[in-house]
Amino acid sequence: MYDVTAQVRGRWHALLKVAANRAQIPIECIDHAAPESLTDLWAREDLAAVFMCGYPIATQYPHVRPLAAPITAIADGDCASYRSVWLVPAASAFDTLASTFGHRAGWTVEHSYSGFIAPRLALLAHATATRQQLYREWTGPLGHPRGALAALADARIDVTAIDAYWWYLLQRHDATLAAQFRAIGTTPDAPMPPLVCAASFPEESARRLVSALLALPEEPEAKPHLDMLGIRRFAAVTREDYAPLGREGQLIDIRQNVPGGAQSWVSSL
């Protein structure tokens, strides 16, 4: 989810190997970069530590075990939180979210809290009895934050919302690409996506891995990777921490269509 460049992917591999070594757990780091399907990855039975969005944890994957979530540079205080960021082309005239209304919006995938559920919920406050359809076109699935940025760059859409931590990493590690876009706002905070393991992963190994992740700031070998990834520390999490995201998703009716066959951005209004 957060391998925004090949170099960043290498940092994640190195960091997880430090944690696995401390936990005395043999692991193999595999590449699963976009546009590879995250749902295919999450269905594997040999997962030891894989990022998963909180919304599918709450709604679709009852057997995965949340381990720990990073407290990142964008977190609100000392808690494992994140948000979505609204992005527009850097050269556009849009300066607020409201200024994009009536234009074209894009979304990533239906199972994404940051790219689908959170932005829709945030827009509920902007709808009125006389203006229920905020955008004239609603394009997706665009598959991944990089796909959403490509749609902005190609002028297929005018605005999109993506994971703000992904955007933070892109700004740090691919500033040339990030400079083509501009943030005009964010959504409210939500629980940060955690690392999860499969149900088949031994429970004792999972406990040791959580302890190792929480202890990473004490590991000199981990410090350069934590710094490059903008991670302050990890926090232990449980499935119950993500249950509110499932309830929020129930507020969104993803099946309602608008004239022309485009899906409505705020379809529950």
SULBEL-V756991 format. One record per residue. RES is the residue in one small letter. SS is DSSP state (alpha for helix, beta for strand, coil for the rest). NEAR is the number of other ideal C-beta (glycine too) atoms within 12 Angstrom. Layout:
BEGIN
res:RES ss:SS near:NEAR
res:RES ss:SS near:NEAR
END
This chain:
BEGIN
res:m ss:coil near:42
res:y ss:coil near:45
res:d ss:coil near:34
res:v ss:coil near:35
res:t ss:coil near:26
res:a ss:alpha near:14
res:q ss:alpha near:19
res:v ss:alpha near:29
res:r ss:alpha near:27
res:g ss:alpha near:22
res:r ss:alpha near:30
res:w ss:alpha near:36
res:h ss:alpha near:25
res:a ss:alpha near:25
res:l ss:alpha near:38
res:l ss:alpha near:41
res:k ss:alpha near:27
res:v ss:alpha near:32
res:a ss:alpha near:40
res:a ss:alpha near:33
res:n ss:alpha near:21
res:r ss:alpha near:26
res:a ss:alpha near:32
res:q ss:coil near:14
res:i ss:coil near:28
res:p ss:coil near:14
res:i ss:coil near:28
res:e ss:coil near:14
res:c ss:coil near:22
res:i ss:coil near:19
res:d ss:coil near:14
res:h ss:coil near:25
res:a ss:coil near:21
res:a ss:coil near:27
res:p ss:coil near:17
res:e ss:coil near:17
res:s ss:coil near:17
res:l ss:alpha near:36
res:t ss:alpha near:21
res:d ss:alpha near:12
res:l ss:alpha near:28
res:w ss:alpha near:31
res:a ss:coil near:20
res:r ss:coil near:25
res:e ss:coil near:15
res:d ss:coil near:19
res:l ss:coil near:34
res:a ss:coil near:34
res:a ss:coil near:42
res:v ss:beta near:39
res:f ss:beta near:37
res:m ss:beta near:42
res:c ss:coil near:48
res:g ss:alpha near:45
res:y ss:alpha near:40
res:p ss:alpha near:37
res:i ss:alpha near:38
res:a ss:alpha near:32
res:t ss:alpha near:29
res:q ss:coil near:24
res:y ss:coil near:31
res:p ss:coil near:17
res:h ss:coil near:21
res:v ss:coil near:38
res:r ss:beta near:32
res:p ss:beta near:43
res:l ss:beta near:44
res:a ss:beta near:36
res:a ss:beta near:40
res:p ss:beta near:44
res:i ss:beta near:32
res:t ss:beta near:35
res:a ss:coil near:24
res:i ss:coil near:32
res:a ss:coil near:27
res:d ss:coil near:19
res:g ss:coil near:12
res:d ss:coil near:12
res:c ss:coil near:23
res:a ss:coil near:36
res:s ss:beta near:33
res:y ss:beta near:41
res:r ss:coil near:34
res:s ss:beta near:43
res:v ss:beta near:37
res:w ss:beta near:41
res:l ss:beta near:46
res:v ss:beta near:36
res:p ss:beta near:29
res:a ss:coil near:20
res:a ss:coil near:14
res:s ss:coil near:24
res:a ss:coil near:15
res:f ss:coil near:29
res:d ss:coil near:16
res:t ss:coil near:17
res:l ss:coil near:31
res:a ss:alpha near:22
res:s ss:alpha near:19
res:t ss:alpha near:35
res:f ss:coil near:25
res:g ss:coil near:18
res:h ss:coil near:28
res:r ss:beta near:30
res:a ss:beta near:43
res:g ss:beta near:42
res:w ss:coil near:44
res:t ss:coil near:41
res:v ss:coil near:31
res:e ss:coil near:28
res:h ss:coil near:34
res:s ss:coil near:42
res:y ss:alpha near:46
res:s ss:alpha near:49
res:g ss:alpha near:44
res:f ss:alpha near:43
res:i ss:alpha near:44
res:a ss:alpha near:41
res:p ss:alpha near:45
res:r ss:alpha near:40
res:l ss:alpha near:33
res:a ss:alpha near:33
res:l ss:alpha near:39
res:l ss:alpha near:23
res:a ss:alpha near:17
res:h ss:alpha near:26
res:a ss:coil near:23
res:t ss:coil near:15
res:a ss:coil near:6
res:t ss:coil near:8
res:r ss:coil near:17
res:q ss:coil near:20
res:q ss:coil near:28
res:l ss:coil near:34
res:y ss:coil near:37
res:r ss:coil near:22
res:e ss:beta near:27
res:w ss:beta near:37
res:t ss:beta near:31
res:g ss:coil near:33
res:p ss:coil near:25
res:l ss:coil near:32
res:g ss:coil near:29
res:h ss:coil near:36
res:p ss:alpha near:43
res:r ss:alpha near:33
res:g ss:alpha near:28
res:a ss:alpha near:44
res:l ss:alpha near:39
res:a ss:alpha near:27
res:a ss:alpha near:34
res:l ss:alpha near:39
res:a ss:alpha near:26
res:d ss:coil near:17
res:a ss:coil near:18
res:r ss:coil near:23
res:i ss:coil near:38
res:d ss:coil near:36
res:v ss:beta near:47
res:t ss:beta near:49
res:a ss:beta near:47
res:i ss:beta near:50
res:d ss:beta near:45
res:a ss:alpha near:39
res:y ss:alpha near:39
res:w ss:alpha near:44
res:w ss:alpha near:39
res:y ss:alpha near:32
res:l ss:alpha near:37
res:l ss:alpha near:34
res:q ss:alpha near:27
res:r ss:alpha near:25
res:h ss:alpha near:26
res:d ss:coil near:24
res:a ss:alpha near:16
res:t ss:alpha near:12
res:l ss:alpha near:23
res:a ss:alpha near:28
res:a ss:coil near:17
res:q ss:coil near:22
res:f ss:beta near:36
res:r ss:beta near:25
res:a ss:beta near:31
res:i ss:beta near:27
res:g ss:beta near:28
res:t ss:beta near:28
res:t ss:coil near:32
res:p ss:coil near:26
res:d ss:coil near:26
res:a ss:beta near:39
res:p ss:beta near:38
res:m ss:coil near:43
res:p ss:coil near:44
res:p ss:beta near:39
res:l ss:beta near:44
res:v ss:beta near:39
res:c ss:beta near:39
res:a ss:coil near:27
res:a ss:coil near:21
res:s ss:coil near:16
res:f ss:coil near:31
res:p ss:coil near:18
res:e ss:alpha near:15
res:e ss:alpha near:14
res:s ss:alpha near:26
res:a ss:alpha near:30
res:r ss:alpha near:20
res:r ss:alpha near:26
res:l ss:alpha near:40
res:v ss:alpha near:35
res:s ss:alpha near:23
res:a ss:alpha near:35
res:l ss:alpha near:42
res:l ss:alpha near:30
res:a ss:coil near:24
res:l ss:alpha near:38
res:p ss:alpha near:25
res:e ss:alpha near:18
res:e ss:coil near:25
res:p ss:alpha near:14
res:e ss:alpha near:19
res:a ss:alpha near:32
res:k ss:alpha near:20
res:p ss:alpha near:17
res:h ss:alpha near:28
res:l ss:alpha near:31
res:d ss:alpha near:18
res:m ss:alpha near:25
res:l ss:alpha near:39
res:g ss:coil near:30
res:i ss:beta near:38
res:r ss:beta near:25
res:r ss:beta near:28
res:f ss:beta near:40
res:a ss:beta near:30
res:a ss:beta near:26
res:v ss:coil near:32
res:t ss:coil near:22
res:r ss:alpha near:26
res:e ss:alpha near:15
res:d ss:alpha near:26
res:y ss:alpha near:35
res:a ss:alpha near:21
res:p ss:alpha near:25
res:l ss:alpha near:38
res:g ss:alpha near:28
res:r ss:alpha near:18
res:e ss:alpha near:28
res:g ss:alpha near:31
res:q ss:coil near:17
res:l ss:coil near:21
res:i ss:coil near:32
res:d ss:coil near:17
res:i ss:coil near:27
res:r ss:coil near:11
res:q ss:coil near:19
res:n ss:beta near:15
res:v ss:coil near:21
res:p ss:coil near:12
res:g ss:coil near:14
res:g ss:coil near:10
res:a ss:coil near:22
res:q ss:beta near:28
res:s ss:coil near:30
res:w ss:coil near:45
res:v ss:coil near:32
res:s ss:coil near:29
res:s ss:coil near:22
res:l ss:coil near:24
END
